[in-house]
Amino acid sequence: MLLQELIRIKRDGQAWTGQQIDQLVEAISDGSLGDDQLGALAMAVYWRGLGSTETTRLTCAMRDSGDVLRWPGDLQGPLVDKHSTGGVGDATSLLIGPWAAACGAHVPMISGRGLGHTGGTLDKLATIPGYQAFPDPERFRRAVREVGVAIIGQTKDLAPADRRLYAVRDVTATVDSLPLIVASILGKKLAEGLDGLVLDVKTGSGAFMADPQQAQHLAETLVATSRQAGTPATALLTNMDQPLATTAGNALEVMEVLELLSGRRRGGRLYSLSRSLTAQMLQIVGLAENRDAALEQLDRAWQRGEPAERFGRMIHTLGGPTDLLSHPGRILPQAPVIRPVYAQGSGLVQTMDMRAIGWTVVALGGGRQRATDPIDPAVGLSELVRPGQRVDDDHPLALIHARSDDDAAAAALRVQAAVRLGDVPPVDEPLVLRVIDSEPCGD
């Protein structure tokens, strides 16, 4: 069938057959579907949507448009991964991968760069000198086999149809099409050859999908589609209305992770969410019978320092330094200007506009406003307050890490505008709002 006829079918609100979806994805991959047609196709899906059967078939076709990783039968332990829809200070992947590996899992984690106001795992790893985020396939496989975890970037041979479709979605205002989001996320993750997948779907002011109902629908659709495609999945709906970490900015977030792994820092929301997500990973691949057993296993591994040991081995295996955990201050970049920002008044923090906090880091140079922008790994915010904390002349909202005094002054104004104060302690919202198992998504 002519490609324009397939676009017309969706434009008119009709369902595609599986064969038609396969034809479209093949045409996306080999370039026979032009960018103008691809933009029209994305807009048709944006307005008309896809049924669950179409979404699953599109996901599988995206997955199969390039390499699907195959793992040897003698691999000791199941393969599992986690995906987050993105947030501010979300460095959970750097804790989760080594933690799950310390408990017997293998984590072939393929991650991405920052999008919009949210930071990306690859941008964090890029702050580590020598770390190879795009290793040759044998080195990647060796790290997964011997260390149990490798966090790398998407190669050109992994889900190439998604890479091309996403680039068009980005310039046609169709990024937030739910079925295209689902197919994009799962097409890449399921190409890893997983036995199970855990999804962290964020909602709140710092999330891409701020509305809780929309975020829950996305989580349910991701779980159902993954299971229909043959990979068990579960999702956590999590709160992004306040900072996940005490830092926001690439090197600063890596430093916070290293402090947790080494025991120099204890507890906090970043640790708590990472623990909850990793527990789900152990359960979904049968390494723990229930949540309590999973948490007990994780706590034993943490007390023995095993996640830190796995993290250090992963960094070294993929080209990074051997002494990152012991001497992070000598290795990670640091900004030349560090100054506190104080609130214009005193009181208890009521709410924080986390989207504005994220864009503050981007404006400092810690993210991209255009795809070609370089990133300054050292800039960002540390010692971020959270709702319920008191601020005054002695207790700042954050420390700003900037390249210049002017940059720091501009960032201070943004942070002040993003925080609302009051006299009454705010309601302490839970971090994990809901755990979502398989939910049927009807056509």
C-alpha positions as a Markdown table, in Angstrom:
| # | Residue | x | y | z |
|---|---|---|---|---|
| 1 | Met | 0.0 | 0.0 | 0.0 |
| 2 | Leu | 1.2 | 3.5 | -0.8 |
| 3 | Leu | 2.7 | 5.3 | 2.3 |
| 4 | Gln | 0.4 | 8.3 | 1.9 |
| 5 | Glu | -2.6 | 6.0 | 1.9 |
| 6 | Leu | -1.4 | 4.6 | 5.3 |
| 7 | Ile | -1.2 | 8.2 | 6.6 |
| 8 | Arg | -4.7 | 8.9 | 5.3 |
| 9 | Ile | -6.1 | 5.8 | 7.1 |
| 10 | Lys | -5.0 | 7.2 | 10.5 |
| 11 | Arg | -5.9 | 10.8 | 9.6 |
| 12 | Asp | -9.5 | 9.6 | 9.1 |
| 13 | Gly | -9.5 | 7.8 | 12.5 |
| 14 | Gln | -9.2 | 4.2 | 11.3 |
| 15 | Ala | -7.0 | 1.5 | 12.8 |
| 16 | Trp | -3.9 | 0.2 | 11.2 |
| 17 | Thr | -3.4 | -3.5 | 10.7 |
| 18 | Gly | -0.2 | -5.1 | 12.0 |
| 19 | Gln | 1.1 | -5.5 | 8.5 |
| 20 | Gln | 0.6 | -1.8 | 7.8 |
| 21 | Ile | 2.4 | -0.8 | 11.0 |
| 22 | Asp | 5.3 | -3.0 | 10.1 |
| 23 | Gln | 5.4 | -1.4 | 6.6 |
| 24 | Leu | 5.4 | 2.1 | 8.1 |
| 25 | Val | 8.2 | 1.3 | 10.6 |
| 26 | Glu | 10.3 | -0.3 | 7.8 |
| 27 | Ala | 9.8 | 2.9 | 5.7 |
| 28 | Ile | 10.9 | 5.1 | 8.7 |
| 29 | Ser | 14.0 | 3.0 | 9.2 |
| 30 | Asp | 15.2 | 2.9 | 5.5 |
| 31 | Gly | 14.3 | 6.5 | 4.8 |
| 32 | Ser | 11.6 | 5.8 | 2.1 |
| 33 | Leu | 9.1 | 7.7 | 4.3 |
| 34 | Gly | 10.2 | 11.4 | 3.9 |
| 35 | Asp | 10.4 | 13.8 | 6.8 |
| 36 | Asp | 7.3 | 15.7 | 5.6 |
| 37 | Gln | 5.3 | 12.4 | 5.5 |
| 38 | Leu | 6.8 | 11.4 | 8.9 |
| 39 | Gly | 5.6 | 14.7 | 10.4 |
| 40 | Ala | 2.1 | 14.1 | 9.0 |
| 41 | Leu | 2.1 | 10.6 | 10.3 |
| 42 | Ala | 3.1 | 11.8 | 13.8 |
| 43 | Met | 0.4 | 14.5 | 13.8 |
| 44 | Ala | -2.2 | 12.0 | 12.7 |
| 45 | Val | -1.3 | 9.7 | 15.6 |
| 46 | Tyr | -1.2 | 12.7 | 17.9 |
| 47 | Trp | -4.8 | 13.6 | 17.1 |
| 48 | Arg | -6.4 | 10.2 | 16.4 |
| 49 | Gly | -4.4 | 8.1 | 18.9 |
| 50 | Leu | -3.7 | 4.3 | 18.7 |
| 51 | Gly | -5.6 | 1.4 | 20.2 |
| 52 | Ser | -3.8 | -1.0 | 22.6 |
| 53 | Thr | -3.2 | -3.5 | 19.8 |
| 54 | Glu | -1.8 | -0.9 | 17.5 |
| 55 | Thr | 0.4 | 0.5 | 20.3 |
| 56 | Thr | 1.8 | -2.9 | 21.1 |
| 57 | Arg | 2.5 | -3.7 | 17.4 |
| 58 | Leu | 4.2 | -0.3 | 16.9 |
| 59 | Thr | 6.3 | -0.9 | 20.0 |
| 60 | Cys | 7.4 | -4.4 | 18.8 |
| 61 | Ala | 8.2 | -3.0 | 15.3 |
| 62 | Met | 10.3 | -0.2 | 16.8 |
| 63 | Arg | 12.1 | -2.8 | 19.0 |
| 64 | Asp | 12.8 | -5.0 | 16.0 |
| 65 | Ser | 13.8 | -2.1 | 13.6 |
| 66 | Gly | 17.4 | -2.7 | 14.7 |
| 67 | Asp | 19.5 | -5.0 | 16.8 |
| 68 | Val | 17.8 | -6.9 | 19.7 |
| 69 | Leu | 20.4 | -7.9 | 22.2 |
| 70 | Arg | 20.8 | -11.7 | 22.7 |
| 71 | Trp | 22.5 | -13.0 | 25.8 |
| 72 | Pro | 24.2 | -16.3 | 26.3 |
| 73 | Gly | 22.4 | -19.0 | 28.2 |
| 74 | Asp | 25.2 | -19.3 | 30.8 |
| 75 | Leu | 24.6 | -15.7 | 32.0 |
| 76 | Gln | 24.4 | -16.1 | 35.8 |
| 77 | Gly | 21.2 | -14.2 | 36.7 |
| 78 | Pro | 18.2 | -12.5 | 35.1 |
| 79 | Leu | 18.3 | -9.4 | 33.0 |
| 80 | Val | 16.3 | -6.4 | 34.3 |
| 81 | Asp | 16.3 | -2.6 | 33.8 |
| 82 | Lys | 14.6 | 0.6 | 35.0 |
| 83 | His | 13.3 | 3.6 | 33.0 |
| 84 | Ser | 12.4 | 7.0 | 34.4 |
| 85 | Thr | 10.3 | 9.5 | 32.6 |
| 86 | Gly | 12.7 | 12.2 | 33.9 |
| 87 | Gly | 12.9 | 14.6 | 36.8 |
| 88 | Val | 15.1 | 17.1 | 38.6 |
| 89 | Gly | 18.0 | 15.6 | 40.5 |
| 90 | Asp | 17.0 | 12.1 | 39.3 |
| 91 | Ala | 20.3 | 10.2 | 39.6 |
| 92 | Thr | 18.6 | 6.9 | 40.6 |
| 93 | Ser | 20.1 | 4.9 | 37.7 |
| 94 | Leu | 23.6 | 5.4 | 39.2 |
| 95 | Leu | 22.4 | 3.7 | 42.4 |
| 96 | Ile | 19.9 | 1.2 | 41.0 |
| 97 | Gly | 22.1 | -0.5 | 38.4 |
| 98 | Pro | 25.0 | -1.4 | 40.8 |
| 99 | Trp | 22.5 | -2.2 | 43.7 |
| 100 | Ala | 20.5 | -4.7 | 41.6 |
| 101 | Ala | 23.7 | -6.2 | 40.3 |
| 102 | Ala | 24.9 | -6.7 | 43.9 |
| 103 | Cys | 21.8 | -8.8 | 44.4 |
| 104 | Gly | 22.3 | -11.2 | 41.5 |
| 105 | Ala | 20.7 | -9.3 | 38.6 |
| 106 | His | 22.3 | -8.2 | 35.3 |
| 107 | Val | 21.5 | -4.7 | 34.2 |
| 108 | Pro | 22.2 | -3.7 | 30.6 |
| 109 | Met | 21.0 | -0.1 | 31.0 |
| 110 | Ile | 20.8 | 2.0 | 27.9 |
| 111 | Ser | 20.1 | 5.6 | 28.9 |
| 112 | Gly | 19.7 | 9.0 | 27.3 |
| 113 | Arg | 20.7 | 12.6 | 27.6 |
| 114 | Gly | 18.8 | 15.3 | 29.3 |
| 115 | Leu | 15.5 | 16.5 | 27.8 |
| 116 | Gly | 14.2 | 20.0 | 28.4 |
| 117 | His | 14.4 | 20.9 | 32.1 |
| 118 | Thr | 15.3 | 17.4 | 33.2 |
| 119 | Gly | 18.8 | 16.0 | 33.5 |
| 120 | Gly | 20.0 | 12.8 | 31.7 |
| 121 | Thr | 22.0 | 9.9 | 33.0 |
| 122 | Leu | 24.5 | 10.1 | 30.1 |
| 123 | Asp | 25.2 | 13.7 | 30.9 |
| 124 | Lys | 26.0 | 12.8 | 34.5 |
| 125 | Leu | 28.3 | 10.0 | 33.4 |
| 126 | Ala | 30.0 | 12.4 | 31.0 |
| 127 | Thr | 31.4 | 14.2 | 34.0 |
| 128 | Ile | 33.6 | 11.2 | 34.8 |
| 129 | Pro | 36.9 | 11.4 | 32.9 |
| 130 | Gly | 37.5 | 8.5 | 30.5 |
| 131 | Tyr | 34.1 | 6.9 | 30.9 |
| 132 | Gln | 33.0 | 5.4 | 27.6 |
| 133 | Ala | 29.2 | 5.8 | 27.2 |
| 134 | Phe | 29.4 | 4.2 | 23.7 |
| 135 | Pro | 31.7 | 1.2 | 24.1 |
| 136 | Asp | 32.2 | -1.4 | 21.5 |
| 137 | Pro | 29.6 | -4.3 | 21.8 |
| 138 | Glu | 32.1 | -6.7 | 23.3 |
| 139 | Arg | 33.2 | -4.3 | 26.1 |
| 140 | Phe | 29.5 | -3.6 | 26.9 |
| 141 | Arg | 28.7 | -7.3 | 27.1 |
| 142 | Arg | 31.8 | -8.0 | 29.2 |
| 143 | Ala | 30.8 | -5.4 | 31.7 |
| 144 | Val | 27.2 | -6.8 | 32.0 |
| 145 | Arg | 28.6 | -10.4 | 32.3 |
| 146 | Glu | 31.4 | -9.7 | 34.8 |
| 147 | Val | 30.3 | -6.7 | 36.7 |
| 148 | Gly | 26.5 | -7.2 | 36.4 |
| 149 | Val | 25.8 | -3.7 | 35.2 |
| 150 | Ala | 26.8 | -1.3 | 32.4 |
| 151 | Ile | 25.1 | 2.1 | 31.7 |
| 152 | Ile | 25.6 | 3.3 | 28.2 |
| 153 | Gly | 24.0 | 5.3 | 25.5 |
| 154 | Gln | 21.8 | 4.3 | 22.6 |
| 155 | Thr | 23.8 | 3.1 | 19.6 |
| 156 | Lys | 22.8 | 3.7 | 16.0 |
| 157 | Asp | 21.8 | 0.1 | 15.6 |
| 158 | Leu | 19.4 | 0.0 | 18.5 |
| 159 | Ala | 15.8 | 1.0 | 17.6 |
| 160 | Pro | 16.8 | 3.3 | 14.6 |
| 161 | Ala | 13.2 | 3.9 | 13.7 |
| 162 | Asp | 12.6 | 5.5 | 17.1 |
| 163 | Arg | 15.6 | 7.8 | 16.7 |
| 164 | Arg | 14.3 | 9.1 | 13.4 |
| 165 | Leu | 10.7 | 9.4 | 14.5 |
| 166 | Tyr | 11.7 | 11.2 | 17.8 |
| 167 | Ala | 13.7 | 13.8 | 15.9 |
| 168 | Val | 10.6 | 14.7 | 13.8 |
| 169 | Arg | 8.3 | 14.6 | 16.9 |
| 170 | Asp | 10.6 | 17.1 | 18.6 |
| 171 | Val | 10.0 | 19.7 | 15.8 |
| 172 | Thr | 6.3 | 19.0 | 15.2 |
| 173 | Ala | 5.0 | 19.5 | 18.7 |
| 174 | Thr | 4.0 | 15.8 | 18.9 |
| 175 | Val | 6.4 | 14.7 | 21.6 |
| 176 | Asp | 3.6 | 14.3 | 24.2 |
| 177 | Ser | 1.6 | 11.8 | 22.1 |
| 178 | Leu | 0.9 | 9.0 | 24.6 |
| 179 | Pro | 1.2 | 6.0 | 22.1 |
| 180 | Leu | 4.4 | 7.5 | 20.6 |
| 181 | Ile | 5.8 | 8.0 | 24.1 |
| 182 | Val | 5.1 | 4.4 | 24.9 |
| 183 | Ala | 6.5 | 3.0 | 21.7 |
| 184 | Ser | 9.6 | 5.2 | 22.0 |
| 185 | Ile | 10.4 | 4.2 | 25.6 |
| 186 | Leu | 9.6 | 0.5 | 25.2 |
| 187 | Gly | 11.1 | 0.1 | 21.7 |
| 188 | Lys | 14.5 | 0.9 | 23.1 |
| 189 | Lys | 14.2 | -0.8 | 26.5 |
| 190 | Leu | 12.8 | -4.1 | 25.1 |
| 191 | Ala | 15.6 | -4.2 | 22.6 |
| 192 | Glu | 17.9 | -4.9 | 25.6 |
| 193 | Gly | 16.6 | -8.5 | 25.7 |
| 194 | Leu | 15.2 | -8.1 | 29.3 |
| 195 | Asp | 13.5 | -10.6 | 31.6 |
| 196 | Gly | 11.7 | -7.7 | 33.4 |
| 197 | Leu | 11.3 | -3.9 | 33.4 |
| 198 | Val | 10.5 | -1.4 | 36.1 |
| 199 | Leu | 9.2 | 2.1 | 35.2 |
| 200 | Asp | 9.4 | 5.2 | 37.2 |
| 201 | Val | 6.7 | 7.5 | 36.0 |
| 202 | Lys | 6.9 | 10.9 | 37.6 |
| 203 | Thr | 4.1 | 13.5 | 38.1 |
| 204 | Gly | 4.1 | 16.9 | 39.6 |
| 205 | Ser | 5.6 | 20.3 | 38.8 |
| 206 | Gly | 9.0 | 18.9 | 37.8 |
| 207 | Ala | 7.7 | 16.1 | 35.6 |
| 208 | Phe | 7.1 | 16.1 | 31.9 |
| 209 | Met | 3.6 | 14.8 | 32.6 |
| 210 | Ala | 2.5 | 17.0 | 35.6 |
| 211 | Asp | -1.1 | 15.9 | 35.7 |
| 212 | Pro | -1.5 | 12.8 | 38.0 |
| 213 | Gln | -4.3 | 11.3 | 36.0 |
| 214 | Gln | -2.3 | 11.6 | 32.7 |
| 215 | Ala | 0.8 | 10.2 | 34.4 |
| 216 | Gln | -1.2 | 7.2 | 35.8 |
| 217 | His | -2.6 | 6.5 | 32.4 |
| 218 | Leu | 0.9 | 6.6 | 30.9 |
| 219 | Ala | 2.1 | 4.2 | 33.6 |
| 220 | Glu | -0.7 | 1.8 | 33.0 |
| 221 | Thr | -0.2 | 1.9 | 29.2 |
| 222 | Leu | 3.5 | 1.3 | 29.6 |
| 223 | Val | 3.0 | -1.7 | 31.9 |
| 224 | Ala | 0.2 | -3.2 | 29.8 |
| 225 | Thr | 2.1 | -2.7 | 26.5 |
| 226 | Ser | 5.4 | -4.2 | 27.8 |
| 227 | Arg | 3.6 | -7.3 | 29.0 |
| 228 | Gln | 1.7 | -7.7 | 25.8 |
| 229 | Ala | 5.0 | -7.4 | 24.0 |
| 230 | Gly | 6.4 | -10.3 | 26.1 |
| 231 | Thr | 8.3 | -8.5 | 28.9 |
| 232 | Pro | 6.9 | -8.4 | 32.5 |
| 233 | Ala | 6.8 | -4.9 | 33.8 |
| 234 | Thr | 5.6 | -2.8 | 36.7 |
| 235 | Ala | 5.5 | 0.9 | 37.4 |
| 236 | Leu | 5.9 | 3.3 | 40.3 |
| 237 | Leu | 4.0 | 6.6 | 40.1 |
| 238 | Thr | 6.3 | 9.0 | 41.9 |
| 239 | Asn | 6.2 | 12.6 | 43.2 |
| 240 | Met | 8.2 | 15.2 | 41.4 |
| 241 | Asp | 6.7 | 18.2 | 43.3 |
| 242 | Gln | 9.9 | 18.6 | 45.3 |
| 243 | Pro | 13.6 | 17.8 | 44.8 |
| 244 | Leu | 14.5 | 14.2 | 44.6 |
| 245 | Ala | 18.1 | 14.9 | 45.6 |
| 246 | Thr | 19.8 | 17.8 | 47.4 |
| 247 | Thr | 21.6 | 18.6 | 44.2 |
| 248 | Ala | 20.6 | 19.5 | 40.6 |
| 249 | Gly | 23.4 | 19.5 | 38.0 |
| 250 | Asn | 25.5 | 16.8 | 36.5 |
| 251 | Ala | 28.8 | 16.6 | 38.5 |
| 252 | Leu | 26.9 | 17.7 | 41.7 |
| 253 | Glu | 24.5 | 14.8 | 41.3 |
| 254 | Val | 27.3 | 12.3 | 40.7 |
| 255 | Met | 29.0 | 13.6 | 43.9 |
| 256 | Glu | 25.8 | 13.0 | 45.9 |
| 257 | Val | 25.6 | 9.4 | 44.5 |
| 258 | Leu | 29.2 | 8.8 | 45.5 |
| 259 | Glu | 28.6 | 10.2 | 49.0 |
| 260 | Leu | 25.7 | 7.8 | 49.4 |
| 261 | Leu | 27.6 | 4.8 | 48.1 |
| 262 | Ser | 30.6 | 5.5 | 50.3 |
| 263 | Gly | 28.6 | 6.2 | 53.4 |
| 264 | Arg | 29.5 | 9.8 | 53.7 |
| 265 | Arg | 25.8 | 10.7 | 53.2 |
| 266 | Arg | 22.9 | 8.6 | 54.6 |
| 267 | Gly | 19.2 | 8.4 | 53.7 |
| 268 | Gly | 17.2 | 11.0 | 51.8 |
| 269 | Arg | 14.7 | 10.8 | 49.0 |
| 270 | Leu | 17.2 | 9.8 | 46.3 |
| 271 | Tyr | 18.2 | 6.8 | 48.4 |
| 272 | Ser | 14.7 | 5.9 | 49.3 |
| 273 | Leu | 13.3 | 6.0 | 45.8 |
| 274 | Ser | 16.3 | 4.0 | 44.5 |
| 275 | Arg | 15.7 | 1.4 | 47.2 |
| 276 | Ser | 12.0 | 1.1 | 46.3 |
| 277 | Leu | 12.7 | 0.8 | 42.5 |
| 278 | Thr | 15.4 | -1.7 | 42.9 |
| 279 | Ala | 13.2 | -3.8 | 45.2 |
| 280 | Gln | 10.6 | -3.9 | 42.4 |
| 281 | Met | 13.3 | -5.0 | 40.0 |
| 282 | Leu | 14.3 | -7.9 | 42.2 |
| 283 | Gln | 10.7 | -9.0 | 42.5 |
| 284 | Ile | 9.8 | -8.9 | 38.9 |
| 285 | Val | 12.6 | -11.2 | 37.9 |
| 286 | Gly | 12.1 | -13.6 | 40.8 |
| 287 | Leu | 15.2 | -12.7 | 42.8 |
| 288 | Ala | 12.9 | -11.9 | 45.8 |
| 289 | Glu | 9.5 | -13.4 | 46.7 |
| 290 | Asn | 8.0 | -10.2 | 48.0 |
| 291 | Arg | 8.8 | -6.6 | 48.9 |
| 292 | Asp | 10.0 | -7.3 | 52.4 |
| 293 | Ala | 12.4 | -10.0 | 51.2 |
| 294 | Ala | 13.7 | -7.7 | 48.5 |
| 295 | Leu | 14.3 | -4.8 | 50.9 |
| 296 | Glu | 16.1 | -7.1 | 53.3 |
| 297 | Gln | 18.3 | -8.4 | 50.5 |
| 298 | Leu | 19.1 | -4.8 | 49.4 |
| 299 | Asp | 19.9 | -3.6 | 52.9 |
| 300 | Arg | 22.3 | -6.5 | 53.4 |
| 301 | Ala | 24.1 | -5.7 | 50.2 |
| 302 | Trp | 24.2 | -2.0 | 51.1 |
| 303 | Gln | 25.7 | -2.7 | 54.5 |
| 304 | Arg | 28.4 | -4.8 | 53.0 |
| 305 | Gly | 29.3 | -2.0 | 50.5 |
| 306 | Glu | 28.6 | -4.2 | 47.5 |
| 307 | Pro | 26.7 | -1.5 | 45.4 |
| 308 | Ala | 29.7 | 0.8 | 45.8 |
| 309 | Glu | 32.1 | -2.0 | 44.7 |
| 310 | Arg | 30.0 | -2.8 | 41.6 |
| 311 | Phe | 29.8 | 0.9 | 40.7 |
| 312 | Gly | 33.5 | 1.3 | 41.0 |
| 313 | Arg | 34.1 | -1.8 | 38.8 |
| 314 | Met | 31.6 | -0.6 | 36.2 |
| 315 | Ile | 33.3 | 2.8 | 36.0 |
| 316 | His | 36.8 | 1.2 | 35.6 |
| 317 | Thr | 35.6 | -1.4 | 33.1 |
| 318 | Leu | 34.1 | 1.3 | 30.9 |
| 319 | Gly | 37.3 | 3.4 | 30.9 |
| 320 | Gly | 36.9 | 5.6 | 34.0 |
| 321 | Pro | 39.3 | 6.1 | 36.9 |
| 322 | Thr | 39.8 | 3.5 | 39.6 |
| 323 | Asp | 39.8 | 6.0 | 42.5 |
| 324 | Leu | 36.5 | 7.9 | 41.8 |
| 325 | Leu | 34.8 | 6.7 | 45.0 |
| 326 | Ser | 37.8 | 7.5 | 47.2 |
| 327 | His | 38.8 | 10.9 | 45.6 |
| 328 | Pro | 35.8 | 12.4 | 43.8 |
| 329 | Gly | 36.8 | 15.9 | 44.6 |
| 330 | Arg | 40.0 | 15.5 | 42.6 |
| 331 | Ile | 38.3 | 14.0 | 39.6 |
| 332 | Leu | 34.9 | 15.7 | 39.2 |
| 333 | Pro | 34.8 | 19.2 | 37.8 |
| 334 | Gln | 33.9 | 22.1 | 40.1 |
| 335 | Ala | 32.5 | 25.5 | 39.3 |
| 336 | Pro | 34.6 | 28.6 | 40.1 |
| 337 | Val | 31.7 | 30.5 | 41.7 |
| 338 | Ile | 29.8 | 29.1 | 44.6 |
| 339 | Arg | 27.4 | 31.3 | 46.5 |
| 340 | Pro | 24.3 | 30.9 | 48.6 |
| 341 | Val | 20.9 | 32.3 | 47.6 |
| 342 | Tyr | 18.6 | 33.5 | 50.3 |
| 343 | Ala | 14.8 | 33.9 | 50.3 |
| 344 | Gln | 13.3 | 37.4 | 50.3 |
| 345 | Gly | 11.9 | 36.9 | 53.8 |
| 346 | Ser | 11.7 | 34.0 | 56.2 |
| 347 | Gly | 9.3 | 31.1 | 56.8 |
| 348 | Leu | 8.6 | 27.5 | 56.0 |
| 349 | Val | 8.9 | 26.4 | 52.4 |
| 350 | Gln | 5.4 | 25.6 | 51.2 |
| 351 | Thr | 5.8 | 24.7 | 47.5 |
| 352 | Met | 8.6 | 24.6 | 44.9 |
| 353 | Asp | 8.2 | 25.0 | 41.2 |
| 354 | Met | 10.5 | 22.1 | 40.2 |
| 355 | Arg | 10.2 | 22.9 | 36.5 |
| 356 | Ala | 11.6 | 26.4 | 37.2 |
| 357 | Ile | 14.4 | 24.8 | 39.3 |
| 358 | Gly | 15.3 | 22.6 | 36.4 |
| 359 | Trp | 15.4 | 25.4 | 33.9 |
| 360 | Thr | 17.6 | 27.4 | 36.3 |
| 361 | Val | 20.2 | 24.6 | 35.9 |
| 362 | Val | 19.8 | 24.7 | 32.1 |
| 363 | Ala | 20.3 | 28.5 | 32.1 |
| 364 | Leu | 23.5 | 28.1 | 34.1 |
| 365 | Gly | 24.8 | 25.9 | 31.3 |
| 366 | Gly | 24.0 | 22.5 | 32.9 |
| 367 | Gly | 21.5 | 21.5 | 30.2 |
| 368 | Arg | 20.6 | 22.1 | 26.6 |
| 369 | Gln | 18.3 | 24.7 | 25.2 |
| 370 | Arg | 19.2 | 23.4 | 21.7 |
| 371 | Ala | 20.3 | 20.0 | 20.7 |
| 372 | Thr | 23.7 | 21.3 | 19.7 |
| 373 | Asp | 24.4 | 23.1 | 22.9 |
| 374 | Pro | 27.5 | 22.0 | 25.0 |
| 375 | Ile | 26.9 | 21.3 | 28.7 |
| 376 | Asp | 28.9 | 22.7 | 31.5 |
| 377 | Pro | 29.2 | 19.7 | 33.9 |
| 378 | Ala | 30.2 | 21.7 | 37.0 |
| 379 | Val | 27.3 | 24.1 | 37.3 |
| 380 | Gly | 24.0 | 23.6 | 39.2 |
| 381 | Leu | 22.5 | 23.8 | 42.6 |
| 382 | Ser | 23.4 | 22.1 | 45.9 |
| 383 | Glu | 21.9 | 22.0 | 49.4 |
| 384 | Leu | 18.5 | 22.5 | 47.9 |
| 385 | Val | 15.7 | 23.0 | 50.5 |
| 386 | Arg | 12.5 | 21.0 | 50.4 |
| 387 | Pro | 8.9 | 21.8 | 51.5 |
| 388 | Gly | 8.6 | 22.0 | 55.3 |
| 389 | Gln | 12.2 | 23.4 | 55.9 |
| 390 | Arg | 12.6 | 26.8 | 57.4 |
| 391 | Val | 14.6 | 29.5 | 55.6 |
| 392 | Asp | 15.9 | 32.8 | 56.9 |
| 393 | Asp | 19.0 | 34.9 | 56.8 |
| 394 | Asp | 21.1 | 32.0 | 58.2 |
| 395 | His | 19.5 | 29.2 | 56.1 |
| 396 | Pro | 19.6 | 29.6 | 52.3 |
| 397 | Leu | 17.4 | 28.1 | 49.7 |
| 398 | Ala | 20.4 | 26.6 | 47.9 |
| 399 | Leu | 24.0 | 27.0 | 47.0 |
| 400 | Ile | 24.5 | 28.1 | 43.4 |
| 401 | His | 27.5 | 26.7 | 41.4 |
| 402 | Ala | 28.1 | 29.0 | 38.4 |
| 403 | Arg | 30.7 | 29.9 | 35.8 |
| 404 | Ser | 30.5 | 33.7 | 36.6 |
| 405 | Asp | 29.1 | 36.1 | 39.2 |
| 406 | Asp | 26.5 | 37.3 | 36.6 |
| 407 | Asp | 25.3 | 33.8 | 36.0 |
| 408 | Ala | 25.0 | 33.2 | 39.8 |
| 409 | Ala | 23.0 | 36.4 | 40.2 |
| 410 | Ala | 20.6 | 35.5 | 37.5 |
| 411 | Ala | 20.1 | 32.0 | 38.9 |
| 412 | Ala | 19.5 | 33.5 | 42.4 |
| 413 | Leu | 16.5 | 35.4 | 41.0 |
| 414 | Arg | 15.1 | 32.3 | 39.4 |
| 415 | Val | 15.4 | 30.2 | 42.5 |
| 416 | Gln | 13.8 | 32.9 | 44.7 |
| 417 | Ala | 10.8 | 33.0 | 42.3 |
| 418 | Ala | 10.4 | 29.2 | 42.3 |
| 419 | Val | 10.0 | 28.9 | 46.1 |
| 420 | Arg | 6.8 | 30.0 | 48.0 |
| 421 | Leu | 7.0 | 30.5 | 51.8 |
| 422 | Gly | 4.4 | 30.5 | 54.5 |
| 423 | Asp | 3.9 | 30.0 | 58.2 |
| 424 | Val | 2.0 | 26.7 | 58.3 |
| 425 | Pro | 3.9 | 23.3 | 57.8 |
| 426 | Pro | 2.8 | 21.9 | 54.4 |
| 427 | Val | 1.3 | 18.5 | 54.0 |
| 428 | Asp | 4.1 | 16.0 | 53.5 |
| 429 | Glu | 3.2 | 14.2 | 50.3 |
| 430 | Pro | 4.5 | 10.6 | 49.8 |
| 431 | Leu | 7.3 | 9.9 | 47.5 |
| 432 | Val | 5.8 | 6.8 | 45.9 |
| 433 | Leu | 2.2 | 7.6 | 45.1 |
| 434 | Arg | 1.1 | 4.2 | 43.6 |
| 435 | Val | 2.5 | 0.9 | 42.4 |
| 436 | Ile | 1.0 | -0.1 | 39.1 |
| 437 | Asp | 0.9 | -3.7 | 37.9 |
| 438 | Ser | -0.6 | -4.9 | 34.6 |
| 439 | Glu | -3.8 | -3.0 | 33.7 |
| 440 | Pro | -5.8 | -3.9 | 30.5 |
| 441 | Cys | -5.9 | -1.1 | 28.0 |
| 442 | Gly | -8.9 | -1.5 | 25.8 |
| 443 | Asp | -9.2 | -0.4 | 22.2 |
